[in-house]
Amino acid sequence: MKRCLFLLIGLLCFNLGAQVKKEIFESFKLQERRGVSYYFPEDYSEEKKYPLIVVLDAEYLFDIVVANAKFYSRHHRMPEAIIVGVDQAENDIRWEDCDFEQTTGLPTEKGAKFYEFLGTELIPYLETNYNIAPFKMFAGYDITANFGNYFLFKDKSLFNSYLSISPVLATEMESRVPSRLSDLNQEIFYNIILEKEKTEDRQRILQMNNAIKSIDKETLHYFFDEYNNADHVSIAAYGISKAFDNVFKIFRPISPKEYKTEILTSNEPVFKYLEDRYNMIENLLGFKKPVELNDIMAIYAACLKKEDVESLKPLAELCKKQFPDTMLGFYFEGEYYEELGEPKKAFKTFEKAFQMEEIDFLTKDMALEKIDALKADFGY
Protein backbone atom coordinates (compact mmCIF):
# COMPACT_ATOMS: atom_id res chain seq x y z
CA MET A 1 0.00 0.00 0.00
CA LYS A 2 2.77 2.43 0.99
CA ARG A 3 4.47 1.76 -2.31
CA CYS A 4 1.31 2.81 -4.16
CA LEU A 5 1.35 6.23 -2.53
CA PHE A 6 4.57 7.11 -4.31
CA LEU A 7 3.94 5.37 -7.59
CA LEU A 8 5.60 6.93 -10.60
CA ILE A 9 4.07 5.38 -13.68
CA GLY A 10 6.70 3.96 -15.95
CA LEU A 11 9.58 4.85 -13.66
CA LEU A 12 10.93 1.33 -13.62
CA CYS A 13 11.83 1.68 -17.28
CA PHE A 14 13.30 5.14 -16.77
CA ASN A 15 16.62 5.59 -18.52
CA LEU A 16 18.94 8.08 -16.81
CA GLY A 17 20.75 8.56 -20.10
CA ALA A 18 17.60 10.30 -21.35
CA GLN A 19 18.35 13.12 -18.85
CA VAL A 20 14.81 14.57 -18.94
CA LYS A 21 11.76 12.42 -18.36
CA LYS A 22 8.12 13.32 -17.83
CA GLU A 23 6.01 11.07 -15.60
CA ILE A 24 2.64 11.00 -13.88
CA PHE A 25 2.78 11.06 -10.09
CA GLU A 26 -0.13 9.48 -8.20
CA SER A 27 -0.55 11.74 -5.15
CA PHE A 28 -2.34 10.37 -2.12
CA LYS A 29 -2.38 13.82 -0.49
CA LEU A 30 -3.95 15.55 -3.49
CA GLN A 31 -6.00 12.55 -4.65
CA GLU A 32 -4.83 13.57 -8.11
CA ARG A 33 -2.44 12.50 -10.82
CA ARG A 34 0.10 15.27 -11.46
CA GLY A 35 2.50 15.75 -14.34
CA VAL A 36 6.09 15.88 -13.12
CA SER A 37 9.33 16.38 -15.09
CA TYR A 38 12.75 15.19 -13.96
CA TYR A 39 16.24 16.13 -15.03
CA PHE A 40 19.19 13.97 -14.04
CA PRO A 41 22.81 14.80 -14.90
CA GLU A 42 24.10 12.88 -17.89
CA ASP A 43 26.76 11.13 -15.81
CA TYR A 44 24.56 10.51 -12.76
CA SER A 45 26.48 8.29 -10.35
CA GLU A 46 25.53 6.38 -7.24
CA GLU A 47 28.86 7.54 -5.79
CA LYS A 48 27.93 11.24 -5.78
CA LYS A 49 25.30 13.39 -4.09
CA TYR A 50 23.32 16.00 -6.00
CA PRO A 51 21.55 19.16 -4.82
CA LEU A 52 17.83 19.13 -5.58
CA ILE A 53 16.05 22.01 -7.33
CA VAL A 54 12.25 21.99 -7.07
CA VAL A 55 10.59 24.06 -9.80
CA LEU A 56 6.91 25.04 -9.81
CA ASP A 57 5.23 26.30 -12.99
CA ALA A 58 7.25 23.63 -14.77
CA GLU A 59 5.70 24.33 -18.17
CA TYR A 60 7.34 27.77 -18.08
CA LEU A 61 10.35 27.46 -15.79
CA PHE A 62 11.61 23.87 -15.94
CA ASP A 63 13.42 24.05 -19.28
CA ILE A 64 15.02 27.40 -18.42
CA VAL A 65 16.26 26.13 -15.06
CA VAL A 66 17.60 22.92 -16.61
CA ALA A 67 19.39 24.80 -19.40
CA ASN A 68 21.06 27.15 -16.92
CA ALA A 69 22.00 24.32 -14.55
CA LYS A 70 23.56 22.31 -17.38
CA PHE A 71 25.53 25.32 -18.64
CA TYR A 72 26.76 26.36 -15.19
CA SER A 73 27.72 22.87 -14.04
CA ARG A 74 29.53 22.20 -17.31
CA HIS A 75 31.68 25.26 -16.62
CA HIS A 76 32.21 24.32 -12.95
CA ARG A 77 30.19 27.29 -11.66
CA MET A 78 27.73 25.11 -9.75
CA PRO A 79 27.45 21.41 -8.85
CA GLU A 80 25.49 19.06 -11.05
CA ALA A 81 21.92 18.99 -9.75
CA ILE A 82 18.77 16.90 -9.92
CA ILE A 83 15.81 19.04 -10.97
CA VAL A 84 12.13 18.24 -10.55
CA GLY A 85 9.38 20.34 -12.08
CA VAL A 86 5.68 20.23 -11.24
CA ASP A 87 3.20 21.04 -14.03
CA GLN A 88 0.57 23.62 -13.05
CA ALA A 89 -0.62 25.26 -16.29
CA GLU A 90 -3.55 23.04 -17.27
CA ASN A 91 -6.83 24.66 -16.19
CA ASP A 92 -4.69 27.28 -14.38
CA ILE A 93 -4.38 24.85 -11.46
CA ARG A 94 -1.41 26.89 -10.16
CA TRP A 95 -3.91 29.31 -8.60
CA GLU A 96 -5.64 26.45 -6.77
CA ASP A 97 -2.35 24.84 -5.70
CA CYS A 98 -0.92 28.07 -4.33
CA ASP A 99 -4.01 29.99 -3.29
CA PHE A 100 -4.20 31.60 0.16
CA GLU A 101 -6.88 32.91 2.49
CA GLN A 102 -7.18 36.67 2.04
CA THR A 103 -7.66 37.34 5.75
CA THR A 104 -4.88 35.18 7.18
CA GLY A 105 -2.50 34.80 4.25
CA LEU A 106 -2.31 31.05 4.96
CA PRO A 107 -2.79 28.39 2.26
CA THR A 108 -6.32 27.30 1.46
CA GLU A 109 -7.33 23.68 1.99
CA LYS A 110 -6.08 22.78 -1.51
CA GLY A 111 -2.90 24.79 -0.90
CA ALA A 112 -2.23 22.88 2.32
CA LYS A 113 -2.61 19.59 0.43
CA PHE A 114 -0.24 20.79 -2.29
CA TYR A 115 2.26 21.75 0.43
CA GLU A 116 2.06 18.20 1.81
CA PHE A 117 2.37 16.75 -1.69
CA LEU A 118 5.72 18.51 -2.19
CA GLY A 119 7.06 18.03 1.33
CA THR A 120 5.87 14.54 2.24
CA GLU A 121 5.48 12.76 -1.12
CA LEU A 122 7.50 14.12 -4.04
CA ILE A 123 10.72 15.16 -2.28
CA PRO A 124 10.86 12.10 0.04
CA TYR A 125 10.36 9.87 -3.00
CA LEU A 126 13.41 11.40 -4.68
CA GLU A 127 15.44 11.26 -1.47
CA THR A 128 14.64 7.58 -1.09
CA ASN A 129 15.49 6.60 -4.65
CA TYR A 130 18.31 8.95 -5.62
CA ASN A 131 21.44 10.46 -4.08
CA ILE A 132 20.04 13.80 -2.98
CA ALA A 133 22.39 16.14 -1.12
CA PRO A 134 21.07 18.09 1.88
CA PHE A 135 21.04 21.31 -0.20
CA LYS A 136 17.64 22.01 -1.79
CA MET A 137 16.47 25.00 -3.82
CA PHE A 138 12.91 26.17 -4.48
CA ALA A 139 12.03 28.15 -7.62
CA GLY A 140 8.69 29.78 -8.37
CA TYR A 141 7.08 32.63 -10.34
CA ASP A 142 4.46 35.16 -9.12
CA ILE A 143 1.84 33.13 -7.16
CA THR A 144 4.04 30.01 -7.07
CA ALA A 145 6.99 32.12 -5.87
CA ASN A 146 4.95 33.20 -2.86
CA PHE A 147 4.09 29.57 -2.10
CA GLY A 148 7.74 28.77 -1.40
CA ASN A 149 7.67 31.12 1.59
CA TYR A 150 5.44 28.72 3.52
CA PHE A 151 8.35 26.30 3.82
CA LEU A 152 10.23 28.93 5.83
CA PHE A 153 7.76 28.61 8.68
CA LYS A 154 8.68 25.10 9.78
CA ASP A 155 11.08 24.68 12.71
CA LYS A 156 13.69 23.95 10.07
CA SER A 157 13.22 25.15 6.51
CA LEU A 158 12.91 22.30 4.02
CA PHE A 159 14.80 24.40 1.47
CA ASN A 160 18.19 26.05 1.85
CA SER A 161 17.66 28.37 -1.10
CA TYR A 162 14.64 30.27 -2.43
CA LEU A 163 14.34 31.77 -5.91
CA SER A 164 11.33 34.10 -5.88
CA ILE A 165 10.57 35.56 -9.31
CA SER A 166 8.25 38.60 -9.18
CA PRO A 167 6.19 37.15 -6.31
CA VAL A 168 2.48 37.76 -5.81
CA LEU A 169 2.57 38.15 -2.04
CA ALA A 170 0.06 36.64 0.36
CA THR A 171 -1.38 38.78 3.15
CA GLU A 172 1.32 40.35 5.40
CA MET A 173 4.06 38.33 3.71
CA GLU A 174 6.14 41.51 3.28
CA SER A 175 6.62 41.55 7.06
CA ARG A 176 6.34 37.84 7.85
CA VAL A 177 9.17 36.75 5.55
CA PRO A 178 11.76 39.21 6.96
CA SER A 179 10.73 38.30 10.50
CA ARG A 180 11.10 34.59 9.81
CA LEU A 181 14.43 34.99 8.00
CA SER A 182 15.67 36.92 11.01
CA ASP A 183 14.61 34.17 13.42
CA LEU A 184 15.72 31.09 11.45
CA ASN A 185 18.84 29.49 12.86
CA GLN A 186 19.85 28.03 9.52
CA GLU A 187 21.95 28.90 6.46
CA ILE A 188 19.47 30.36 3.97
CA PHE A 189 19.91 31.83 0.48
CA TYR A 190 16.99 34.07 -0.49
CA ASN A 191 16.76 35.60 -3.98
CA ILE A 192 14.13 38.03 -5.22
CA ILE A 193 14.05 38.79 -8.95
CA LEU A 194 11.87 41.72 -9.96
CA GLU A 195 10.99 43.65 -13.11
CA LYS A 196 11.14 47.45 -13.07
CA GLU A 197 7.66 48.05 -14.43
CA LYS A 198 4.81 48.53 -11.99
CA THR A 199 2.88 45.53 -10.72
CA GLU A 200 0.16 45.28 -8.10
CA ASP A 201 2.61 43.91 -5.53
CA ARG A 202 5.64 46.06 -6.41
CA GLN A 203 5.52 48.39 -3.39
CA ARG A 204 5.04 45.51 -0.98
CA ILE A 205 7.97 43.63 -2.54
CA LEU A 206 10.16 46.72 -2.19
CA GLN A 207 9.03 47.05 1.44
CA MET A 208 9.99 43.41 2.02
CA ASN A 209 13.34 44.01 0.30
CA ASN A 210 14.15 46.92 2.62
CA ALA A 211 13.22 44.86 5.69
CA ILE A 212 15.35 41.86 4.64
CA LYS A 213 18.30 44.09 3.72
CA SER A 214 18.33 45.43 7.27
CA ILE A 215 18.87 41.95 8.76
CA ASP A 216 22.46 41.59 9.92
CA LYS A 217 23.02 37.85 10.03
CA GLU A 218 25.91 35.74 8.71
CA THR A 219 23.69 32.76 7.95
CA LEU A 220 21.35 34.79 5.70
CA HIS A 221 22.53 35.32 2.12
CA TYR A 222 20.10 37.76 0.54
CA PHE A 223 20.03 38.94 -3.07
CA PHE A 224 17.70 41.40 -4.78
CA ASP A 225 18.04 41.73 -8.56
CA GLU A 226 15.90 44.23 -10.45
CA TYR A 227 15.82 44.40 -14.25
CA ASN A 228 14.95 47.66 -15.99
CA ASN A 229 13.94 46.22 -19.37
CA ALA A 230 11.95 43.22 -18.17
CA ASP A 231 8.18 42.96 -17.88
CA HIS A 232 6.14 40.52 -15.83
CA VAL A 233 6.46 37.82 -18.50
CA SER A 234 10.09 38.19 -19.55
CA ILE A 235 11.31 38.49 -15.96
CA ALA A 236 10.95 34.71 -15.62
CA ALA A 237 13.91 34.24 -17.96
CA TYR A 238 16.01 37.21 -16.89
CA GLY A 239 17.33 36.37 -13.47
CA ILE A 240 17.76 32.61 -13.14
CA SER A 241 21.40 32.62 -14.22
CA LYS A 242 22.14 35.54 -11.88
CA ALA A 243 20.48 33.65 -9.04
CA PHE A 244 22.72 30.63 -9.71
CA ASP A 245 25.68 33.01 -9.66
CA ASN A 246 24.55 34.36 -6.29
CA VAL A 247 23.91 31.01 -4.63
CA PHE A 248 26.81 29.01 -6.01
CA LYS A 249 29.49 31.70 -5.92
CA ILE A 250 31.42 29.66 -3.35
CA PHE A 251 31.45 26.67 -5.73
CA ARG A 252 33.14 28.53 -8.60
CA PRO A 253 36.89 28.37 -9.20
CA ILE A 254 38.83 31.22 -7.56
CA SER A 255 38.70 34.19 -9.93
CA PRO A 256 41.44 36.79 -10.53
CA LYS A 257 39.27 39.35 -8.74
CA GLU A 258 38.81 37.09 -5.71
CA TYR A 259 42.56 36.41 -5.67
CA LYS A 260 43.37 40.13 -5.57
CA THR A 261 40.60 41.43 -3.33
CA GLU A 262 40.14 38.59 -0.86
CA ILE A 263 43.17 36.29 -0.73
CA LEU A 264 45.97 38.84 -1.03
CA THR A 265 44.27 41.26 1.37
CA SER A 266 43.53 38.65 4.05
CA ASN A 267 45.59 38.55 7.25
CA GLU A 268 44.94 34.80 7.62
CA PRO A 269 47.39 32.14 6.36
CA VAL A 270 46.85 31.61 2.64
CA PHE A 271 46.11 27.89 2.97
CA LYS A 272 43.39 28.63 5.53
CA TYR A 273 41.48 30.53 2.85
CA LEU A 274 41.39 27.41 0.68
CA GLU A 275 40.54 25.16 3.61
CA ASP A 276 37.69 27.40 4.77
CA ARG A 277 36.33 27.69 1.24
CA TYR A 278 36.04 23.94 0.70
CA ASN A 279 34.75 23.30 4.22
CA MET A 280 31.99 25.81 3.53
CA ILE A 281 31.11 24.06 0.27
CA GLU A 282 30.82 20.76 2.14
CA ASN A 283 28.80 22.29 4.98
CA LEU A 284 26.41 24.14 2.68
CA LEU A 285 25.94 21.64 -0.10
CA GLY A 286 26.37 18.45 1.88
CA PHE A 287 29.10 16.82 -0.19
CA LYS A 288 32.87 17.08 -0.55
CA LYS A 289 34.10 18.81 -3.69
CA PRO A 290 37.54 17.81 -5.03
CA VAL A 291 39.90 20.77 -4.89
CA GLU A 292 40.34 22.24 -8.36
CA LEU A 293 43.77 22.68 -9.90
CA ASN A 294 42.89 26.32 -10.61
CA ASP A 295 42.36 26.94 -6.89
CA ILE A 296 45.57 25.17 -5.91
CA MET A 297 47.54 27.32 -8.34
CA ALA A 298 45.89 30.48 -7.00
CA ILE A 299 46.85 29.54 -3.44
CA TYR A 300 50.38 28.63 -4.53
CA ALA A 301 50.78 32.00 -6.24
CA ALA A 302 49.53 33.75 -3.11
CA CYS A 303 51.99 31.79 -0.94
CA LEU A 304 54.85 33.15 -3.05
CA LYS A 305 53.40 36.65 -3.30
CA LYS A 306 52.82 36.96 0.46
CA GLU A 307 55.93 34.96 1.37
CA ASP A 308 53.73 32.60 3.36
CA VAL A 309 56.15 29.67 3.57
CA GLU A 310 54.13 27.75 6.19
CA SER A 311 51.15 27.44 3.86
CA LEU A 312 53.28 25.57 1.31
CA LYS A 313 53.48 22.49 3.55
CA PRO A 314 49.73 21.75 3.92
CA LEU A 315 49.26 22.72 0.26
CA ALA A 316 51.86 20.11 -0.70
CA GLU A 317 50.12 17.44 1.41
CA LEU A 318 46.79 18.27 -0.22
CA CYS A 319 48.32 17.96 -3.70
CA LYS A 320 49.79 14.55 -2.88
CA LYS A 321 46.28 13.30 -2.10
CA GLN A 322 44.43 15.19 -4.84
CA PHE A 323 46.98 14.70 -7.65
CA PRO A 324 49.00 11.67 -6.44
CA ASP A 325 50.63 10.78 -9.77
CA THR A 326 51.92 14.26 -10.48
CA MET A 327 54.94 16.25 -9.28
CA LEU A 328 52.72 18.95 -7.76
CA GLY A 329 52.89 17.91 -4.11
CA PHE A 330 56.58 17.06 -3.99
CA TYR A 331 57.58 20.19 -5.90
CA PHE A 332 55.70 22.43 -3.46
CA GLU A 333 57.17 20.48 -0.54
CA GLY A 334 60.65 20.91 -2.01
CA GLU A 335 60.13 24.67 -2.18
CA TYR A 336 58.89 24.61 1.42
CA TYR A 337 62.14 22.95 2.63
CA GLU A 338 64.18 25.23 0.39
CA GLU A 339 62.61 28.37 1.92
CA LEU A 340 62.95 26.86 5.39
CA GLY A 341 66.72 26.52 4.89
CA GLU A 342 66.82 22.71 4.79
CA PRO A 343 68.63 22.01 1.49
CA LYS A 344 69.15 18.29 2.06
CA LYS A 345 65.43 17.66 2.49
CA ALA A 346 64.70 19.97 -0.42
CA PHE A 347 67.14 18.10 -2.67
CA LYS A 348 65.57 14.69 -1.92
CA THR A 349 62.06 16.05 -2.37
CA PHE A 350 62.82 17.65 -5.74
CA GLU A 351 64.30 14.30 -6.82
CA LYS A 352 60.96 12.67 -6.02
CA ALA A 353 59.14 15.42 -7.95
CA PHE A 354 61.38 14.78 -10.98
CA GLN A 355 60.16 11.17 -11.12
CA MET A 356 56.47 12.15 -11.21
CA GLU A 357 54.24 13.31 -14.07
CA GLU A 358 54.29 16.93 -15.22
CA ILE A 359 51.22 19.06 -14.52
CA ASP A 360 50.15 22.58 -15.45
CA PHE A 361 53.22 24.83 -15.53
CA LEU A 362 55.41 22.40 -13.57
CA THR A 363 57.87 20.44 -15.73
CA LYS A 364 60.65 17.96 -15.07
CA ASP A 365 63.09 20.60 -16.31
CA MET A 366 62.02 22.89 -13.48
CA ALA A 367 62.62 20.14 -10.90
CA LEU A 368 65.99 19.41 -12.53
CA GLU A 369 66.96 23.09 -12.32
CA LYS A 370 66.20 23.04 -8.60
CA ILE A 371 68.25 19.85 -8.16
CA ASP A 372 71.22 21.27 -10.13
CA ALA A 373 71.10 24.53 -8.17
CA LEU A 374 71.17 22.69 -4.85
CA LYS A 375 74.04 20.52 -6.09
CA ALA A 376 76.01 23.62 -7.07
CA ASP A 377 75.34 25.40 -3.80
CA PHE A 378 75.71 22.49 -1.36
CA GLY A 379 77.48 19.74 -3.29
CA TYR A 380 74.77 17.05 -3.02
ZIZIRA-V718861 format. One record per backbone hydrogen bond with DSSP energy under -1.0 kcal/mol. CO is the residue of the C=O (numbers start at 1). NH is the residue of the N-H. If there is no record, write none. Layout:
# ZIZIRA-V718861
co=[CO/CO]
nh=[NH/NH]
This chain:
# ZIZIRA-V718861
co=[1/4/7/8/10/11/15/16/18/19/21/23/24/25/27/32/34/35/36/37/38/39/41/45/50/51/52/53/54/55/57/57/58/61/62/63/64/65/66/67/68/69/70/71/72/73/82/83/84/85/86/88/89/90/92/93/94/99/101/106/108/109/110/111/112/113/114/115/116/117/117/118/121/122/123/124/125/126/130/131/135/136/136/137/138/139/140/141/142/142/143/146/147/148/149/150/160/161/162/163/164/165/170/172/172/173/175/176/177/178/179/180/184/188/189/190/191/192/193/194/199/201/202/203/204/205/206/207/208/209/210/212/217/219/221/223/225/227/231/233/234/234/235/239/240/241/242/243/244/248/255/256/257/258/258/259/269/270/271/272/273/274/275/276/277/278/279/280/281/282/292/293/294/295/296/297/298/299/300/301/302/303/307/309/311/312/313/314/315/316/317/318/319/323/325/327/328/329/330/331/332/333/334/335/336/337/342/343/344/345/346/347/348/349/350/353/357/359/362/363/364/365/366/367/368/369/370/371/372/373/374/375]
nh=[5/7/26/11/13/14/18/19/20/40/38/36/9/34/31/27/25/87/23/85/21/83/44/48/133/82/137/84/139/86/60/61/62/65/66/67/68/69/70/71/72/73/74/75/77/76/53/39/55/37/58/94/92/93/95/97/98/108/105/101/112/113/114/115/116/117/118/119/120/121/122/123/125/126/127/128/129/130/132/50/52/160/161/54/163/56/165/144/146/168/147/149/150/151/152/153/189/138/191/140/193/142/173/175/176/177/179/180/181/182/183/184/186/221/162/223/164/225/166/227/202/205/206/207/208/209/210/211/212/213/214/215/220/188/190/192/194/196/235/236/237/238/239/243/244/245/246/247/248/251/259/260/261/262/263/264/273/274/275/276/277/278/279/280/281/282/283/284/285/286/296/297/298/299/300/301/302/303/304/305/306/308/309/312/315/316/317/318/319/320/321/322/323/326/357/331/332/333/334/335/336/337/338/339/340/342/346/347/348/349/350/351/352/353/354/356/327/362/359/367/368/369/370/371/372/373/374/375/376/377/378/379]
